[in-house]
Amino acid sequence: MKKTMLATLTIVTALAMAGCGTANTANTSPQTDEGTSKIKVYTTLYPLEYAAKRIAGEYADVANIVPAGVEPHDFEPTAKDMVALSSADLFIYNGSGFEAWVDNAVKGMDKNKTTVVNTTEGLSLLEAAGGHDHDHGHEGEAAEAGHDDHKEGSGAQGHGEHKEGSEAQGHEEHKQDAAAATGSTEEHAHEHEHDHGGTDPHVWLDPTMLKAQAEKIKSALVEKDKAHADAYEKNYQQLAADLDQLDKDFADMVSKSSKKEFMVAHSAFAYLAKRYGLEQVAISGIDPADEPSPSEMKELVEHVKEHNISYVLFETLASPKVAEVIAKEAGVQTGTLNPLEGLTEEEAKAGKDYLSIMKDNLEMLRAALK
């Protein structure tokens, strides 16, 4: 996400202005049943908000700075957001280059007040898949056999010339749809590129990685609020048990599946693929707005046919148009695989959370891998 000098100035100015108002904000903090102020926690990503709320329980106010329904790749904080962040006791972010605005925000924070937690620091991160080379995620053995040793999958190879006859005619019939969905030029695919620092940020889609992030959150809460350390530890252990069970459920499902390859709208599922010995074929790179060219669309359609892929999976916060064109031309179904970068307003109202959506993802993959 490209930053401008104006955006940087807005952030710095907001933080400077906020310095005078921090004390008043703190005085209005909700009270616990023991009469002490709750600590304030801000997160930058829904899975981190979920983990922080589970661990903090009643002893902290946790809020995600990115509103429901907003694609986090496109988010830029307002001056009001920055004033709110300046009052935080804990600021928890994903890291790995996912939140392009965070570096500037952190520079202006009062480190004596706000503890900043980079939840991917020290974790083993994967390289970001390049846009349109259709990296497959990570190949490996069955789910039971050492998930962490799976090798990175190579990019999907070109499939040569299209067949003559009815298939070639079918491609021609959908050519205009494909061009419209991709913006019709090769160059358009790179107009919305974001800098993720060369690493894939979507660690939370591997439940064991979110568990590691949650442990960092727990440690930060304990350090900030030692009086409730036992509660934070207990709540963390309950969350860890839920994530362990989710991990087991995914491994069991994959072990019974006949396929190991699935096609997704953008390359968000490499950690999940590596964990369970699967192979993702991504329509776009790390950024869902980074769309394939018409020639790459043709290659993807041919890949779907040749590999007997039965679903093209898109997500909730980005446009499904490209995935729908590929599925239509290949004659297969579409479905939703949620990268959980954020909740939609409908999901939030329905009480959906990380665990329930990941279970929906499991069932969608079960169908796609048949």
C-alpha positions in Angstrom: 0.0 0.0 0.0 1.5 3.2 -1.1 1.9 5.9 1.6 1.9 9.6 0.9 3.6 12.3 2.8 0.1 13.6 3.7 -0.9 10.3 5.3 2.3 10.3 7.3 1.8 13.9 8.4 -1.8 13.1 9.4 -0.6 10.2 11.6 2.1 12.2 13.3 -0.2 15.2 13.8 -2.9 13.0 15.3 -0.5 11.4 17.7 0.9 14.7 18.8 -2.7 16.0 19.4 -3.6 12.9 21.2 -0.8 13.3 23.8 -2.8 16.0 25.6 -6.0 13.9 25.7 -4.6 10.6 26.9 -5.2 11.2 30.6 -8.9 12.2 30.1 -9.5 9.1 27.9 -8.0 6.9 30.5 -10.3 8.4 33.2 -13.4 7.2 31.2 -12.2 3.6 30.9 -14.8 1.0 32.0 -14.4 -0.5 35.4 -13.9 -4.1 36.4 -15.8 -5.6 39.3 -12.8 -4.8 41.4 -13.1 -1.1 40.7 -9.9 -0.9 38.6 -9.8 0.4 35.0 -9.7 -2.2 32.3 -6.7 -2.1 30.1 -7.2 -1.0 26.5 -6.2 -3.3 23.7 -6.2 -2.5 19.9 -5.6 -5.0 17.2 -5.1 -4.6 13.5 -6.6 -7.9 12.3 -9.7 -9.9 13.2 -8.0 -13.2 14.2 -5.8 -11.2 16.6 -8.9 -9.5 18.0 -10.5 -12.9 18.4 -7.5 -14.3 20.3 -7.1 -11.2 22.4 -10.8 -11.2 23.5 -10.7 -14.9 24.3 -7.6 -14.4 26.5 -8.4 -11.1 28.1 -12.0 -12.0 29.0 -13.5 -9.4 31.3 -10.3 -7.7 32.2 -9.6 -5.7 29.0 -11.4 -3.8 26.3 -10.3 -5.2 23.0 -11.2 -3.5 19.7 -10.0 -4.0 16.1 -8.9 -0.8 14.4 -10.1 -2.1 11.0 -13.9 -2.0 10.8 -16.0 -5.0 9.9 -16.5 -5.4 6.1 -13.3 -3.5 5.2 -10.5 -5.3 3.2 -7.4 -4.9 5.5 -5.1 -4.6 2.5 -6.8 -1.3 1.6 -7.2 0.1 5.2 -5.6 3.4 6.1 -6.2 4.8 9.6 -7.9 8.1 10.0 -6.7 10.8 12.4 -9.5 9.7 14.8 -8.1 6.1 14.6 -4.7 7.4 15.5 -6.0 9.3 18.5 -7.7 6.1 19.7 -4.5 4.1 19.3 -2.6 6.7 21.4 -4.7 5.7 24.4 -3.9 2.0 24.0 -2.2 0.0 26.7 -1.5 -2.8 24.2 -1.2 -2.4 20.4 -1.2 -5.8 18.8 -0.4 -6.3 15.1 0.3 -9.1 12.7 3.6 -8.0 11.3 5.3 -9.6 8.3 4.5 -6.5 6.2 0.8 -7.0 6.3 -0.2 -3.6 7.8 1.7 -1.1 5.7 0.7 1.8 7.9 1.9 0.3 11.2 5.5 1.4 11.0 4.6 5.1 11.0 2.0 4.6 13.7 4.4 2.9 16.0 7.0 5.6 15.7 4.6 8.1 17.2 3.5 6.0 20.1 4.5 6.7 23.7 6.4 3.5 24.5 6.1 4.2 28.2 2.3 3.8 27.9 1.7 1.5 25.0 3.2 -1.9 24.7 3.6 -2.8 21.0 3.3 -6.5 20.1 4.4 -7.9 16.7 2.8 -11.3 16.8 4.8 -12.8 13.9 8.2 -11.8 15.3 10.3 -15.0 15.7 7.9 -17.2 13.8 9.0 -19.2 10.7 7.4 -17.2 7.8 6.9 -18.3 4.2 8.0 -16.3 1.2 5.2 -14.4 -0.5 3.9 -16.0 -3.7 4.4 -13.8 -6.7 1.4 -12.5 -8.5 0.2 -14.6 -11.4 2.9 -17.3 -11.3 0.3 -19.4 -9.5 2.5 -20.8 -6.8 0.9 -23.9 -5.3 1.5 -23.3 -1.7 3.4 -26.2 -0.3 3.5 -29.8 -1.3 4.1 -32.6 1.3 3.1 -36.0 2.5 -0.2 -36.9 4.2 -1.4 -34.8 7.1 0.0 -37.1 9.8 3.6 -37.0 8.4 5.6 -34.0 9.8 3.7 -31.0 8.5 6.6 -28.6 9.1 8.8 -30.5 6.6 6.7 -30.0 3.6 8.5 -28.3 0.7 7.2 -25.2 -1.0 5.2 -26.1 -4.1 6.5 -24.8 -7.4 4.5 -22.4 -9.5 1.9 -23.9 -11.8 3.5 -24.6 -15.2 2.2 -23.3 -18.5 -0.1 -25.7 -20.2 0.9 -24.9 -23.8 -1.5 -24.2 -26.6 -5.2 -24.7 -26.1 -6.9 -27.6 -27.7 -8.7 -27.2 -31.1 -12.4 -27.6 -31.5 -15.1 -27.0 -28.9 -12.8 -26.2 -26.0 -11.0 -23.5 -28.0 -14.3 -22.1 -29.1 -15.5 -22.0 -25.5 -12.4 -20.0 -24.5 -13.2 -17.5 -27.3 -16.8 -17.1 -26.1 -15.6 -16.1 -22.7 -12.7 -14.0 -23.8 -14.5 -10.7 -23.4 -15.8 -11.7 -19.9 -12.2 -12.6 -18.8 -10.8 -9.3 -20.2 -13.5 -7.3 -18.4 -12.8 -9.1 -15.1 -9.1 -8.5 -15.3 -9.1 -5.0 -16.7 -8.0 -6.4 -20.2 -4.4 -5.5 -19.9 -1.3 -7.2 -18.5 -0.2 -4.0 -16.8 -3.4 -3.6 -14.9 -2.6 -6.5 -12.7 0.2 -4.6 -11.0 -1.6 -1.4 -10.3 -2.7 -2.4 -6.8 0.4 -4.2 -5.6 1.2 -4.0 -1.9 4.5 -4.5 -0.2 4.5 -7.4 2.2 8.2 -7.4 2.8 8.7 -10.6 0.8 6.9 -12.7 3.4 3.4 -14.2 3.4 1.4 -12.7 6.3 -1.5 -15.1 6.5 -0.1 -17.2 9.4 -3.4 -17.4 11.3 -4.9 -19.8 8.7 -2.7 -22.5 10.3 -4.3 -23.0 13.8 -0.9 -23.8 15.3 0.5 -20.5 14.1 -2.4 -18.6 15.5 -1.8 -20.5 18.8 1.8 -19.1 18.7 0.5 -15.6 18.1 -2.0 -16.0 20.9 0.8 -17.0 23.3 2.5 -13.7 22.5 -0.7 -11.9 23.3 -1.1 -13.7 26.6 2.4 -12.9 27.6 1.9 -9.2 26.8 -1.4 -9.1 28.8 0.3 -10.8 31.8 3.2 -8.3 31.7 0.8 -5.4 31.5 -1.7 -6.6 34.1 0.0 -9.0 36.5 -3.0 -8.9 38.8 -5.0 -11.0 36.4 -2.2 -13.3 35.2 -3.9 -16.5 36.3 -7.1 -15.6 34.4 -5.1 -14.8 31.3 -3.3 -18.1 31.5 -6.5 -20.1 32.0 -8.2 -18.4 29.1 -5.2 -18.9 26.9 -5.1 -22.6 27.7 -8.8 -22.9 26.7 -8.2 -21.2 23.4 -5.1 -23.3 22.8 -7.2 -26.5 23.3 -9.8 -25.3 20.8 -7.0 -24.5 18.3 -5.4 -27.9 18.9 -8.8 -29.6 18.2 -9.3 -27.6 15.0 -5.8 -28.6 13.9 -6.7 -32.3 14.5 -10.0 -31.9 12.6 -8.2 -30.5 9.5 -5.6 -33.2 9.6 -8.3 -35.9 9.8 -10.3 -34.4 7.0 -7.3 -34.2 4.7 -6.1 -37.7 5.5 -9.5 -39.0 4.1 -9.5 -36.8 1.0 -8.7 -38.1 -2.5 -7.3 -34.8 -3.8 -4.6 -32.5 -2.4 -5.0 -29.5 -4.7 -7.4 -26.6 -4.5 -7.8 -23.3 -6.4 -8.3 -20.1 -4.5 -8.9 -16.4 -5.4 -5.7 -15.2 -3.9 -2.6 -16.7 -2.3 -3.7 -16.6 1.3 -3.7 -20.3 2.2 0.0 -21.3 1.9 0.3 -21.8 5.7 -2.8 -24.0 5.8 -1.6 -25.9 2.7 1.9 -26.5 4.2 0.4 -27.6 7.5 -1.8 -30.3 6.0 0.2 -31.4 3.0 -2.1 -29.6 0.5 -1.3 -27.6 -2.7 -3.0 -24.2 -3.4 -3.3 -22.9 -6.9 -3.9 -19.1 -6.6 -5.5 -16.9 -9.1 -3.7 -13.8 -7.8 -0.8 -13.2 -5.5 -0.8 -12.1 -1.8 -2.9 -9.0 -2.6 -6.4 -10.0 -3.8 -6.5 -6.9 -6.0 -3.5 -8.2 -8.0 -5.5 -9.8 -10.9 -4.2 -12.2 -13.6 -3.9 -11.1 -17.2 -6.2 -12.7 -19.9 -3.5 -15.1 -21.0 -3.0 -16.2 -17.4 -6.8 -16.6 -17.1 -6.7 -19.1 -20.0 -3.8 -21.0 -18.4 -5.8 -21.2 -15.1 -8.9 -22.5 -17.0 -6.8 -25.2 -18.6 -5.3 -26.1 -15.3 -8.7 -26.6 -13.7 -9.7 -29.0 -16.6 -6.5 -30.9 -16.7 -6.3 -31.4 -12.9 -10.0 -32.2 -12.4 -10.5 -29.3 -10.0 -14.2 -29.3 -9.0 -14.4 -25.9 -7.3 -12.9 -22.4 -7.8 -12.9 -20.8 -4.3 -13.3 -17.1 -3.7 -13.5 -15.1 -0.5 -15.8 -12.7 1.3 -14.1 -9.3 1.3 -12.9 -9.2 -2.3 -14.7 -9.3 -5.7 -15.5 -12.9 -6.9 -15.7 -11.9 -10.6 -12.4 -13.4 -11.8 -13.1 -16.7 -9.9 -16.6 -16.8 -11.4 -15.3 -16.3 -14.9 -12.7 -19.1 -14.5 -15.3 -21.5 -13.0 -17.8 -20.7 -15.8 -15.4 -21.3 -18.6 -14.0 -24.5 -17.0 -17.5 -25.7 -16.2 -17.0 -26.2 -12.5 -18.6 -24.9 -9.3 -17.7 -21.9 -7.1 -17.5 -21.8 -3.3 -16.3 -19.6 -0.5 -13.0 -20.2 1.4 -12.6 -17.4 3.9 -9.1 -16.1 4.6 -10.4 -14.5 7.8 -8.6 -11.2 7.2 -11.8 -9.6 8.6 -15.5 -10.3 9.2 -18.2 -9.1 7.0 -20.9 -7.1 8.7 -23.3 -10.0 8.1 -20.9 -12.4 9.8 -20.4 -10.1 12.7 -24.2 -9.7 13.2 -24.6 -13.5 12.9 -22.1 -14.1 15.7 -19.6 -15.8 13.5 -16.1 -16.1 14.9 -12.7 -17.6 14.0 -13.5 -21.1 15.0 -16.9 -21.3 13.3 -15.6 -19.8 10.1 -12.6 -22.1 10.1 -15.0 -25.0 10.5 -16.9 -23.7 7.5 -13.6 -23.6 5.6 -12.9 -27.2 6.6 -16.3 -28.3 5.2 -15.7 -26.3 2.0 -12.3 -28.0 1.5 -13.8 -31.4 2.2 -16.1 -30.9 -0.8 -13.4 -29.4 -3.0 -10.9 -32.2 -2.3 -13.3 -35.0 -3.1 
